[in-house]
Amino acid sequence: MNLKVNRKIVSKEPDERVIRETMAGLPPGKGVVVELRRGRGDVLYAQGRPSTGFRLTWQDPDGNMQFSRRSDVDGDTAVLTLTLYAQADADWQGLAEWLPPNVYRYHSSNPILNVLANIPPGLGALLIFGTAYFFFALYALFTHAPGVGMQEILLGFVAIGMLAAYIQYIEFFFSFLRPRLARWLAPLLGVQIEEDMTDGRWFGGAGAGTWDAKGGSASNRLLLHVIDIVVLIGGLIGPVAFVSISAFLIFDR
């Protein structure tokens, strides 16, 4: 077991005193990630700022992620949760309200922001771009803009729909596909794949599926990084290339 702050080991035998002193010594206004690893793939994170609170994230041995519902868990609750977790006391799970496994929801003290943040990104993009384009289309029709007819307007809505679908696919790719691919590759290559929490910006700081390989041979770790690049390029650019080439073949006839 070890305790880390921003990926730097603080203690290899953390107890309540060490955890409390570590949390008390964090800079109040600076974002930090406190990581307590109990075993391979069994990690509890407290990410946030001491001045505003923390979001707790647990990665279980099967690779599932579970997030606290709130992002402003106070320092005392975070300390007690980490302490009980280190002691293998099952009561640690009852100190914060948890979302279902692999589900993340933004939480703010502003209810309007909560509603907006919980809208799927694809739907949000569709509403934003679709609304703006709708008013543009009305203006173009009423002013009889040259070259703008119903066919062109419908094609514009189709393009916006495809853009929104791609944005939703990106979330699905990073939150679902890549983590599961990592869990499949880890035993196959004999390495431990962890998701980088330090610089994570999406999904409660889960690193959006970015991989960090440990253990195993150097060649297998290198191979994993090569696969990582291929998966990123293929997963993000592949769908765009497929749609673009298909559209070119259809409309070029």
ZIJO-V192820 format. One record per pair of residues at least 12 apart in sequence whose C-alpha atoms are under 10 Angstrom apart, sorted by the first residue. I is the first residue (numbers start at 1). GAP is how many residues later the second one is. D is the distance in Angstrom with one decimal. If there is no record, write none. Layout:
<<I	GAP	D> <I	GAP	D>>
This chain:
<<1	12	6.3> <1	13	7.6> <1	35	7.3> <1	36	5.4> <1	37	4.8> <1	38	6.5> <1	39	9.4> <1	41	9.9> <1	42	9.6> <1	85	8.0> <2	12	6.6> <2	33	8.1> <2	34	6.0> <2	35	5.6> <2	36	7.2> <2	37	9.0> <2	41	9.9> <2	84	9.3> <3	12	9.6> <3	15	9.0> <3	16	8.0> <3	19	9.2> <3	31	7.3> <3	32	5.8> <3	33	4.7> <3	34	6.6> <3	35	9.1> <3	40	10.0> <3	41	9.8> <3	42	9.9> <3	79	9.8> <3	83	9.5> <4	18	9.4> <4	29	8.1> <4	30	5.8> <4	31	5.0> <4	32	6.4> <4	33	8.3> <4	41	9.5> <5	17	8.4> <5	18	9.3> <5	21	8.9> <5	27	7.0> <5	28	5.8> <5	29	4.6> <5	30	6.3> <5	31	8.9> <5	40	9.7> <5	41	9.6> <5	42	9.8> <5	193	9.2> <6	25	9.3> <6	26	6.1> <6	27	5.1> <6	28	6.4> <6	29	7.7> <6	41	9.5> <6	191	8.5> <6	192	6.0> <6	193	9.3> <7	25	9.7> <7	26	7.7> <7	27	8.0> <7	28	7.4> <7	189	9.1> <7	190	8.7> <7	191	7.2> <8	26	9.4> <8	27	9.2> <9	25	9.9> <9	26	9.0> <9	27	9.7> <10	12	7.9> <10	24	9.7> <10	25	9.8> <11	25	9.6> <12	24	9.7> <12	25	9.5> <13	73	9.3> <14	22	8.7> <14	68	9.8> <14	69	8.5> <14	72	7.5> <14	73	9.6> <15	67	9.4> <15	68	6.8> <15	69	9.5> <15	71	7.3> <15	72	8.1> <16	63	7.9> <16	64	8.0> <16	66	8.4> <16	67	5.4> <16	68	8.5> <16	70	8.5> <16	71	9.0> <17	62	9.8> <17	66	9.0> <18	65	9.4> <19	15	9.6> <19	17	9.4> <19	59	9.7> <19	60	6.6> <19	61	8.9> <19	63	7.4> <19	64	6.9> <19	67	9.5> <20	55	9.2> <20	56	8.5> <20	58	9.4> <20	59	6.0> <20	60	8.5> <20	62	9.2> <20	63	8.5> <21	58	9.5> <22	12	9.0> <22	57	9.3> <23	23	9.8> <23	27	8.1> <23	52	7.4> <23	53	9.0> <23	55	8.6> <23	56	7.1> <24	26	8.5> <24	51	8.3> <24	52	9.6> <24	55	9.3> <25	25	9.6> <26	23	8.4> <26	24	7.0> <26	25	9.8> <27	22	7.9> <27	23	7.2> <27	24	8.6> <28	20	9.8> <28	21	6.2> <28	22	4.9> <28	23	5.0> <28	24	8.4> <28	25	9.7> <29	19	9.3> <29	20	5.8> <29	21	6.7> <29	22	5.8> <29	23	8.0> <30	18	8.0> <30	19	5.7> <30	20	7.8> <30	21	8.5> <30	22	9.9> <31	16	7.3> <31	17	5.1> <31	18	4.8> <31	19	8.0> <31	20	9.5> <31	21	9.7> <31	22	9.9> <31	23	9.4> <31	167	9.4> <32	14	8.1> <32	15	5.8> <32	16	5.6> <32	17	6.3> <32	18	8.5> <32	22	9.1> <32	165	9.8> <32	166	7.6> <32	167	9.7> <33	12	6.7> <33	13	5.8> <33	14	4.4> <33	15	6.7> <33	16	8.8> <33	21	9.1> <33	22	9.7> <33	23	9.8> <33	164	7.1> <33	165	6.1> <33	166	9.1> <33	167	10.0> <33	172	9.0> <34	12	5.1> <34	13	6.3> <34	14	8.9> <34	20	9.7> <34	22	9.5> <34	44	9.9> <34	48	9.5> <34	163	9.4> <34	164	9.2> <35	12	8.5> <35	22	9.5> <35	23	9.8> <35	47	9.1> <35	162	8.8> <35	163	9.7> <36	22	9.7> <36	46	7.2> <36	47	9.5> <36	49	8.4> <36	50	7.5> <37	21	9.9> <37	22	9.5> <37	48	9.5> <37	49	8.4> <38	22	9.9> <38	23	9.8> <38	47	8.0> <38	48	6.7> <38	49	9.4> <38	50	8.6> <39	21	9.4> <39	22	7.9> <40	20	9.1> <40	21	6.7> <40	22	9.7> <40	23	9.9> <40	152	7.8> <40	153	9.8> <40	154	9.6> <41	17	9.7> <41	18	6.6> <41	19	6.1> <41	20	4.5> <41	21	7.1> <41	22	6.4> <41	23	9.3> <41	151	8.0> <41	152	8.5> <41	153	7.5> <42	16	7.6> <42	17	5.6> <42	18	4.7> <42	19	4.8> <42	20	8.2> <42	21	8.0> <42	22	9.6> <43	14	8.2> <43	15	5.8> <43	16	5.2> <43	17	6.6> <43	18	8.2> <43	20	9.6> <43	22	9.6> <43	42	9.4> <43	151	9.9> <44	12	7.2> <44	13	5.8> <44	14	4.5> <44	15	6.4> <44	16	8.5> <44	21	9.8> <44	22	9.5> <44	23	9.9> <44	37	9.2> <44	38	7.4> <44	41	7.8> <44	42	9.3> <45	12	5.0> <45	13	6.2> <45	14	8.3> <45	22	9.5> <45	33	9.5> <45	37	8.5> <45	152	8.3> <45	160	9.5> <45	161	9.6> <46	12	8.9> <46	22	9.8> <46	25	9.6> <46	27	9.0> <46	29	9.5> <46	32	7.0> <46	33	9.2> <46	35	9.5> <46	36	8.4> <46	151	9.9> <46	159	9.9> <47	24	8.5> <47	25	9.8> <47	26	9.8> <47	31	9.8> <47	150	8.4> <47	151	8.6> <47	153	10.0> <47	157	8.4> <47	158	7.5> <47	159	9.9> <48	23	7.6> <48	24	8.0> <48	25	9.1> <48	156	9.8> <48	157	9.3> <49	22	9.8> <49	23	8.8> <49	25	9.7> <49	26	9.3> <50	22	9.2> <50	23	9.4> <50	24	7.7> <50	25	6.4> <51	21	9.3> <51	23	8.8> <51	24	8.8> <52	19	8.6> <52	20	6.0> <52	21	8.3> <52	22	7.7> <52	23	9.1> <53	17	9.1> <53	18	6.5> <53	19	3.9> <53	20	4.9> <53	21	4.9> <53	22	6.4> <53	23	9.8> <53	24	9.7> <53	25	8.7> <54	14	9.1> <54	16	8.1> <54	17	5.3> <54	18	5.0> <54	19	4.9> <54	20	6.6> <54	21	7.4> <54	23	9.5> <54	24	7.3> <55	12	7.2> <55	13	6.0> <55	14	7.9> <55	15	6.3> <55	16	4.1> <55	17	6.3> <55	18	6.2> <55	19	9.2> <55	23	8.8> <55	41	9.7> <55	52	9.6> <55	149	7.3> <55	150	8.9> <56	12	5.2> <56	13	8.6> <56	14	8.3> <56	15	7.5> <56	16	9.3> <56	17	7.7> <56	22	7.6> <56	25	9.0> <56	26	9.5> <56	40	8.3> <56	41	9.7> <56	42	8.7> <56	148	8.6> <56	149	9.8> <57	12	9.8> <57	41	9.0> <57	47	9.9> <57	140	9.7> <57	147	7.6> <57	148	8.5> <57	149	8.1> <58	35	9.7> <58	40	9.7> <58	43	9.3> <58	148	9.8> <59	42	9.3> <59	43	9.5> <59	135	9.6> <59	136	9.6> <59	147	9.4> <60	41	9.6> <62	121	8.0> <63	39	9.5> <63	116	7.9> <63	117	8.2> <63	119	9.0> <63	120	6.7> <63	130	9.5> <63	131	8.9> <63	132	9.6> <64	37	6.2> <64	38	6.1> <64	39	9.7> <64	115	8.7> <64	116	9.1> <64	119	9.6> <65	34	9.7> <65	35	8.9> <65	36	5.7> <65	37	4.9> <65	38	7.8> <65	39	8.9> <65	110	10.0> <65	114	9.7> <65	138	9.7> <65	139	9.9> <65	141	8.1> <66	32	6.9> <66	33	6.4> <66	34	6.5> <66	35	4.6> <66	36	5.7> <66	37	6.9> <66	38	7.8> <66	138	9.6> <66	140	9.9> <67	29	9.6> <67	30	8.7> <67	31	5.8> <67	32	5.7> <67	33	7.8> <67	34	7.5> <67	35	7.8> <67	36	7.2> <67	37	6.3> <67	38	8.3> <67	136	8.8> <67	137	7.2> <67	138	9.8> <67	139	9.5> <68	25	9.7> <68	27	9.9> <68	28	6.4> <68	29	5.7> <68	30	4.3> <68	31	6.0> <68	32	9.3> <68	35	9.9> <68	36	8.4> <68	37	8.9> <68	38	10.0> <68	39	9.7> <68	136	9.0> <69	27	7.9> <69	28	5.7> <69	29	5.3> <69	30	5.6> <69	31	9.4> <69	34	9.6> <69	35	7.8> <69	36	6.8> <69	37	7.8> <69	38	6.9> <69	135	10.0> <70	26	8.2> <70	27	7.5> <70	28	8.3> <70	29	9.3> <70	35	8.6> <70	36	7.8> <70	37	5.6> <70	38	7.8> <70	39	9.5> <71	34	9.6> <71	35	7.7> <71	36	6.1> <71	37	7.5> <71	38	9.7> <71	133	8.4> <72	35	8.4> <72	36	8.4> <72	37	9.2> <73	22	9.7> <73	23	7.6> <73	24	9.7> <77	15	9.6> <77	18	6.9> <77	19	7.8> <78	14	9.6> <78	17	8.6> <78	18	8.7> <80	12	7.5> <80	15	8.1> <81	12	7.4> <81	13	8.6> <81	14	6.5> <81	15	8.1> <102	73	8.1> <102	74	8.4> <102	101	9.2> <103	72	9.2> <103	100	8.4> <103	101	9.8> <104	14	9.0> <104	71	9.6> <104	98	9.3> <104	99	5.8> <104	100	6.7> <104	102	9.8> <105	12	7.8> <105	13	6.2> <105	14	9.7> <105	98	7.8> <105	99	8.0> <106	12	6.5> <106	13	10.0> <106	96	9.8> <106	97	8.3> <106	98	7.7> <107	97	10.0> <120	47	9.5> <120	48	7.1> <120	51	8.9> <121	43	7.8> <121	44	9.1> <121	45	9.8> <121	46	6.6> <121	47	5.7> <121	48	9.3> <121	49	9.2> <121	50	7.6> <122	39	8.8> <122	40	9.5> <122	41	8.1> <122	42	4.5> <122	43	5.7> <122	44	7.4> <122	45	5.2> <122	46	4.2> <122	47	7.9> <122	48	9.1> <122	49	8.6> <123	38	9.3> <123	41	6.6> <123	42	8.2> <123	44	8.9> <123	45	7.7> <124	40	8.0> <124	43	9.5> <124	44	9.3> <125	35	8.4> <125	36	8.8> <125	38	8.0> <125	39	5.4> <125	40	8.9> <125	41	10.0> <125	42	7.6> <125	43	8.8> <126	31	9.4> <126	34	6.7> <126	35	6.4> <126	36	9.2> <126	37	8.0> <126	38	5.3> <126	39	8.4> <126	41	9.5> <127	33	9.7> <127	34	9.8> <127	37	9.0> <128	32	9.9> <128	36	9.8> <129	28	9.2> <129	31	6.8> <129	32	9.2> <129	34	9.4> <129	35	8.7> <130	26	9.2> <130	27	7.0> <130	28	9.9> <130	29	9.9> <130	30	6.6> <130	31	8.1> <130	34	9.4> <133	20	8.8> <133	23	8.0> <133	24	7.7> <133	27	8.6> <134	19	8.8> <134	22	9.6> <134	23	8.4> <136	17	9.5> <137	12	9.0> <137	13	9.0> <137	15	9.4> <137	16	6.4> <137	17	9.5> <137	19	9.1> <137	20	9.7> <138	15	9.5> <140	13	9.3> <141	12	9.3> <162	78	9.9> <162	81	9.5> <163	77	9.8> <166	70	9.1> <166	73	8.2> <166	74	8.2> <169	66	9.6> <169	67	8.9> <169	70	9.4> <170	65	8.6> <170	66	7.2> <171	31	9.0> <171	32	9.2> <171	37	8.6> <173	35	9.2> <173	36	8.8> <173	59	9.3> <173	62	7.3> <173	63	8.2> <174	28	9.2> <174	29	9.3> <174	32	10.0> <174	33	9.1> <174	34	5.4> <174	35	5.4> <174	36	8.4> <174	58	9.4> <174	61	9.4> <174	62	9.8> <175	27	8.9> <175	28	7.4> <175	31	8.8> <175	32	9.4> <175	33	6.2> <175	34	6.5> <176	32	9.5> <176	33	8.5> <177	32	8.7> <177	58	9.3> <178	30	8.6> <178	31	5.7> <178	32	8.2> <178	33	9.1> <178	50	9.1> <178	53	8.3> <178	54	8.9> <178	57	9.1> <179	14	9.4> <179	15	9.3> <179	16	8.1> <179	29	8.5> <179	30	5.5> <179	31	8.4> <179	32	8.7> <180	29	9.2> <181	28	9.7> <181	47	9.9> <181	50	9.5> <182	12	8.5> <182	13	9.1> <182	27	8.4> <182	28	9.4> <182	29	7.7> <182	31	9.9> <182	42	9.3> <182	46	9.1> <185	39	8.1> <185	42	9.7> <186	27	8.7> <186	28	9.8> <186	30	9.6> <186	34	9.9> <186	35	9.9> <186	38	8.9> <187	29	9.9> <188	32	9.7> <189	26	10.0> <189	27	7.5> <189	28	8.7> <189	30	9.6> <189	31	6.0> <189	32	8.0> <189	34	8.6> <189	35	7.8> <190	23	10.0> <190	24	9.4> <190	25	7.5> <190	26	5.3> <190	27	7.9> <190	30	7.6> <190	31	9.0> <191	21	9.8> <191	22	6.3> <191	23	5.8> <191	24	5.1> <191	25	4.7> <191	26	7.7> <191	27	9.6> <191	29	7.4> <191	30	7.0> <191	33	8.8> <192	19	9.6> <192	20	8.1> <192	21	5.6> <192	22	5.0> <192	23	5.9> <192	24	7.6> <192	29	9.2> <193	17	9.4> <193	18	6.1> <193	19	5.6> <193	20	4.7> <193	21	6.5> <193	22	8.9> <193	28	9.4> <193	31	9.1> <194	12	9.8> <194	13	9.4> <194	15	8.7> <194	16	8.0> <194	17	5.7> <194	18	5.2> <194	19	6.4> <194	20	7.9> <195	12	5.7> <195	13	7.6> <195	14	5.7> <195	15	5.4> <195	16	5.1> <195	17	6.2> <195	18	9.0> <196	12	8.2> <196	13	7.7> <196	14	6.0> <196	15	6.4> <196	16	6.4> <196	17	10.0> <197	12	9.5> <197	13	8.8> <210	18	8.5> <210	22	9.7> <211	13	8.7> <211	14	8.0> <211	17	7.5> <212	12	9.2> <212	13	8.5> <212	16	10.0> <213	12	8.1>>
